[in-house]
Amino acid sequence: MKLFNILAILITLSAGFSYINHRFIRLPTTIGLMAISLLVSLGLIALGAL
């Protein structure tokens, strides 16, 4: 993938996580984004192990 595509994906994921945090979880922005990112990355690691 090219750098532009990777940056676009990261920005889109960040915006989506921010919306989920604002709409449902209601944590402070920094903490909410970090928590959601941690859960998603742990999920990807678990899927990779399978």
N, C-alpha and C positions, 0 to 999 in steps of 0.2 A: 504494500500500500504506500501511497505517497504521503508526504508530510501533511499536505492540506486535508486529505481524507481523515487521517488520524486526529488532527486538531478539530475537525468538524464533528467527528464522533464523540470526542471527549467533551466538547462544549454542549452538544445535544444531551449527552448523558447527565452532565452537571445540571442543566436546566430542568431536565425531567426529575432528577433527584430533589432539586430545590422545590419544585412544584409539589411533589409527594410530601416533603417535609412541611411545607407551608399549609397544605390542605388537610393532612391527616395527623401527622406526628406532633407538629407545633413546638418543636425544640428551637433553640436559637440556631440561626442559619449555619454557622460554622460547625457546631456540634452535630446538627442533624445531617448535614452533608457527609461528615466524616463517619457517622454511624451507618448510614445507608451504604456508603461506599465500602465500608468494612464488611457489612453483611453480603453485599454482592460479590466482593472478591473472595470471601470465604466460600460462598456458594459455587463460584467458578472453580475453586480449588477442589471442592468436594466432587463436582461433576468430572473434573479431570482425573480424579483418582478412580472413578468408576470406569 
